[in-house]
Amino acid sequence: MKKTVHILLIFISLFFFRGSLAVEAEVDVSMQQETKTLAYLVSDIRIPFWEIMSRGIRKQAEELGYKIEIYSAQNLAKQELQNTIKAIQSRVSGIIVSPTNSSACSTILEFAQKAGIPVVIADIGTESGDYVSYISSDNYQGAYEIGKVLTEKMQALGWEKGSVGIIAIPQSRENGKARTAGFIKALDEAGIKGAGIRQQKDFSYGETYHYSLELIRNTPQLRAIWLQGSDRYQGAVDAIHQAGKEGEILLLTFDAEPVFLDLIPKNILVGAAMQQPFLMGEKSVQALDDHLTGKAVKHEIKLSVLSVSAENIDSLLPIIRRNVLGVSSR
């Protein structure tokens, strides 16, 4: 796959970067300052997490006087490459990218470097390449802490001998690897076994539903399912109901949906590790603006992940509404 991407990179570079994409030394700096346009390359704006982040990006960009162009790849690698080319051709002042995966990000960074356009990475990460700053969540710690919430709940119920299944985001993503590692650490410390991992491909309701049923049917001692995403949680809820396992299998997630403010207090969900996408979007624009205006920028910025359960959700509501759900932006 990497070889194919590399060949494609060379092919596209020959056709596009020889002329119109190359940023020449004599480009009028005053014209760039007048344009003040940033591009947000996002894997799939239909996923609530990225949509909320885009709102944080737009809010901060407007406050700082930038225009924003948003390019969604619909989770397709080909579309992501096309979007990258379009953004560079439009002569944006900077790029914020939430890539489809870490390998794809390397390609985007190479394109941007050829064109002389600075890039801030907003989540997911990259395998290589030069960038201004990488804004991310502390996925490892967040997964570890929500894992602790689960293991304490299982111990309180006397379910220590039960096992936990994981429906994961692609493990080709750096954030996916970190989430899995942090969560497994919490299970290991409690002596609770894992029941296998299923990796999402199309992020659909049907995929989550079938993976959940598969875990339930193949694992007699299954006591919990952890979703490394949140938007298809209903697939797992329905699978547990279909299997007649309500009250016997716990469910928890990474990330959050507005309805979780009701589901967590009702114990339909044990808890959720909530990233702060609205805040991440704001900080991504701020980092890019600091770079463009000659200020120092941290090469890596990690935001905390809120470990939310029925015990603490009320006290965290103001932060959840703004930084997690972006409610204040509407």
C-alpha positions in Angstrom: 0.0 0.0 0.0 2.8 2.4 0.9 4.5 1.6 -2.4 1.3 2.4 -4.3 0.8 5.7 -2.5 4.5 6.6 -3.2 4.1 5.9 -6.9 0.9 7.9 -7.0 2.7 10.7 -5.2 5.4 10.8 -7.8 2.8 10.7 -10.7 0.7 13.5 -9.3 3.8 15.6 -8.4 5.0 15.4 -12.1 1.7 16.7 -13.4 0.8 19.3 -10.8 3.8 20.5 -8.9 6.0 21.4 -11.9 4.0 24.6 -12.5 0.8 25.7 -10.9 1.3 24.1 -7.5 4.8 25.3 -6.9 5.0 28.3 -4.7 7.6 30.5 -6.4 10.0 32.7 -4.5 8.6 35.8 -6.1 5.0 35.3 -5.0 3.6 38.6 -3.8 3.5 38.4 0.0 1.0 41.2 0.3 -1.5 39.2 -1.9 -1.1 36.2 0.5 -1.8 38.4 3.5 -4.9 39.9 1.7 -6.3 36.5 0.9 -5.9 35.0 4.4 -7.6 31.8 3.5 -7.1 28.5 5.4 -8.1 25.0 4.2 -9.4 22.3 6.4 -8.8 18.8 5.0 -11.0 16.4 6.9 -11.5 12.7 6.5 -15.3 12.7 6.7 -17.3 15.8 7.8 -20.4 13.5 8.2 -18.9 12.1 11.4 -20.1 14.3 14.3 -16.6 14.6 15.8 -15.1 16.2 12.7 -18.2 18.4 12.2 -17.8 19.7 15.7 -14.1 20.3 15.1 -14.9 22.2 11.9 -17.1 24.5 13.9 -14.3 25.2 16.3 -12.0 25.9 13.4 -14.5 28.2 11.7 -15.1 30.1 14.9 -11.5 30.8 15.7 -10.7 31.5 12.0 -13.4 34.1 11.8 -12.2 35.8 15.0 -8.7 36.0 13.6 -9.9 37.3 10.2 -9.4 34.2 8.1 -11.7 32.6 5.5 -12.1 28.8 5.7 -12.4 26.3 2.9 -13.5 22.8 4.1 -12.7 19.7 2.0 -14.2 16.4 3.1 -12.8 13.2 1.7 -15.9 11.1 2.6 -13.3 8.7 4.1 -11.9 8.0 0.5 -8.2 8.1 -0.1 -8.6 9.2 -3.7 -10.8 12.0 -2.8 -8.4 13.1 0.0 -5.6 13.4 -2.6 -7.8 15.4 -4.9 -8.9 17.7 -2.1 -5.2 18.3 -1.2 -4.5 19.3 -4.8 -7.5 21.6 -4.9 -6.5 23.3 -1.6 -2.9 23.9 -2.8 -4.1 25.2 -6.2 -6.3 27.7 -4.4 -3.2 29.2 -2.8 -4.3 28.9 0.8 -2.1 30.5 3.5 -2.2 27.3 5.6 -3.7 23.9 5.9 -5.3 22.1 8.9 -5.6 18.4 8.3 -7.5 15.6 10.0 -6.4 12.7 7.6 -8.0 9.4 6.9 -5.0 7.7 8.4 -1.4 8.4 9.4 0.2 7.1 6.2 -2.1 9.4 4.1 -1.0 12.3 6.2 2.6 11.8 5.2 1.6 12.2 1.6 -0.4 15.4 2.3 2.6 16.8 4.2 4.9 16.1 1.3 2.6 17.9 -1.2 2.2 20.9 1.1 6.0 21.1 1.7 6.6 21.2 -2.1 4.1 24.0 -2.3 5.6 25.9 0.7 2.3 25.8 2.7 2.4 25.3 6.5 0.3 22.5 8.0 -1.2 21.9 11.4 -2.3 18.3 12.0 -5.6 18.1 14.0 -5.7 14.6 15.4 -5.0 11.2 13.8 -1.2 11.9 13.4 1.4 11.1 10.7 4.0 8.5 10.0 6.5 11.1 8.7 6.8 14.6 7.3 7.3 18.2 8.4 4.5 20.2 10.1 4.0 23.2 12.2 2.2 21.5 15.1 0.3 18.4 15.9 -2.8 19.0 18.0 -4.2 15.8 19.5 -6.0 14.3 22.4 -4.1 12.2 25.0 -5.7 9.1 23.6 -3.6 6.7 25.6 -4.5 8.3 29.0 -8.1 8.9 28.0 -8.5 5.2 27.0 -6.8 4.1 30.2 -9.0 6.2 32.4 -12.3 5.0 30.8 -10.9 1.5 31.0 -10.5 2.0 34.8 -14.2 3.2 35.0 -15.2 -0.1 33.3 -13.0 -2.4 35.4 -14.2 -0.8 38.6 -17.8 -1.3 37.5 -17.2 -4.9 36.6 -15.5 -5.6 39.9 -18.5 -4.0 41.7 -20.8 -6.3 39.9 -18.6 -9.4 40.6 -17.9 -9.8 36.9 -14.1 -10.0 37.1 -14.1 -13.3 35.2 -15.9 -11.8 32.3 -14.2 -10.5 29.2 -14.3 -7.3 27.1 -14.7 -6.9 23.4 -13.3 -3.9 21.4 -14.7 -2.4 18.2 -11.8 -0.2 17.2 -11.1 2.6 14.8 -8.4 1.5 12.2 -5.1 0.6 14.0 -3.2 2.1 11.1 -4.0 5.4 12.9 -1.6 6.5 15.6 -4.6 7.6 17.8 -6.2 4.1 17.3 -3.0 2.4 18.5 -2.8 4.7 21.5 -6.5 4.0 22.5 -6.1 0.3 22.3 -2.8 0.3 24.3 -4.3 2.5 27.1 -7.5 0.5 27.4 -5.6 -2.9 27.4 -3.4 -1.6 30.2 -6.5 -0.9 32.4 -7.8 -4.4 31.7 -4.5 -6.0 32.5 -4.1 -4.2 35.8 -7.5 -5.5 36.8 -6.9 -9.0 35.5 -9.8 -8.8 33.1 -9.4 -10.5 29.7 -10.0 -9.1 26.3 -12.4 -10.9 24.0 -10.8 -9.8 20.7 -10.8 -6.7 18.6 -12.7 -5.8 15.4 -11.5 -2.9 13.3 -14.0 -0.5 11.6 -13.8 0.0 7.9 -16.9 1.9 6.8 -17.9 3.3 10.2 -21.6 2.3 9.5 -24.4 1.3 11.8 -24.5 -2.1 10.2 -20.8 -2.7 10.7 -21.0 -1.9 14.4 -24.2 -4.0 14.8 -22.7 -7.1 13.2 -19.4 -6.8 15.0 -21.2 -6.5 18.3 -23.4 -9.5 17.6 -20.3 -11.5 16.5 -18.5 -10.7 19.8 -21.6 -11.6 21.8 -22.1 -15.0 19.9 -18.5 -16.0 19.9 -17.7 -15.0 23.6 -20.0 -16.7 26.2 -18.2 -14.8 29.0 -18.6 -11.3 27.3 -19.5 -8.7 29.9 -18.7 -5.4 28.1 -18.1 -3.9 24.6 -16.0 -0.8 24.2 -16.4 1.3 21.1 -13.4 3.4 20.1 -15.9 5.8 18.4 -19.3 7.1 19.4 -21.5 7.9 16.4 -22.6 4.3 15.7 -23.3 3.4 19.3 -26.9 2.6 18.5 -25.6 -0.4 16.5 -24.1 -1.9 19.7 -27.2 -1.0 21.8 -29.4 -2.8 19.2 -27.2 -5.8 19.0 -27.2 -6.3 22.8 -31.0 -6.0 22.8 -31.3 -8.4 19.9 -29.2 -11.0 21.7 -31.3 -10.6 24.9 -28.3 -9.4 26.9 -29.5 -6.1 28.3 -28.3 -5.8 31.8 -25.7 -8.5 31.2 -23.3 -6.7 28.8 -22.0 -3.2 29.6 -21.3 -0.6 26.8 -19.0 2.4 26.8 -17.3 4.5 24.2 -14.6 6.8 23.2 -16.0 10.2 22.1 -19.5 11.5 22.7 -22.9 12.3 21.2 -25.4 14.8 22.6 -27.7 12.0 23.6 -25.0 10.6 25.9 -26.0 13.4 28.4 -29.1 11.3 28.9 -27.7 7.8 28.3 -24.9 7.9 30.9 -27.1 9.0 33.9 -29.5 6.2 32.9 -26.6 3.7 32.9 -27.4 2.7 29.3 -23.8 3.6 28.8 -21.3 3.0 31.6 -19.3 6.0 30.5 -17.5 7.7 27.7 -13.9 9.1 27.1 -14.8 12.5 25.7 -12.3 14.3 23.5 -12.7 18.1 23.1 -13.0 18.6 19.3 -14.4 22.1 19.4 -11.4 23.2 21.5 -9.1 21.2 19.3 -10.3 23.1 16.2 -9.8 26.4 17.9 -6.3 25.6 19.0 -5.4 24.3 15.5 -6.2 27.6 14.0 -4.4 29.5 16.7 -1.3 27.5 16.2 -1.4 28.1 12.4 -2.0 31.9 13.0 0.9 32.0 15.5 3.2 30.5 12.9 2.0 32.8 10.1 2.6 35.8 12.3 6.1 34.7 13.4 5.3 33.6 16.9 6.7 30.4 18.5 4.5 27.3 18.3 4.7 24.1 20.2 5.4 21.2 17.9 3.0 19.0 19.8 0.0 19.9 21.9 -2.0 17.3 23.8 -5.5 18.0 25.1 -6.9 16.1 28.0 -9.7 13.5 27.4 -12.6 13.7 29.9 -13.5 10.4 31.5 -17.2 10.8 32.0 -19.5 8.5 34.0 -22.7 8.9 36.0 -20.7 9.9 39.0 -19.2 13.1 37.5 -21.3 14.1 34.5 -23.2 16.8 36.2 -20.0 18.7 37.3 -18.5 18.4 33.8 -21.6 19.6 31.9 -20.4 23.1 31.1 -17.1 21.8 29.6 -18.9 19.0 27.8 -21.4 21.3 26.2 -18.8 23.8 24.9 -15.6 21.9 24.2 -17.0 18.4 23.5 -20.3 19.1 21.7 -19.7 22.7 20.5 -23.1 23.8 21.7 -22.1 27.3 22.5 -21.0 27.8 18.8 -24.6 27.6 17.6 
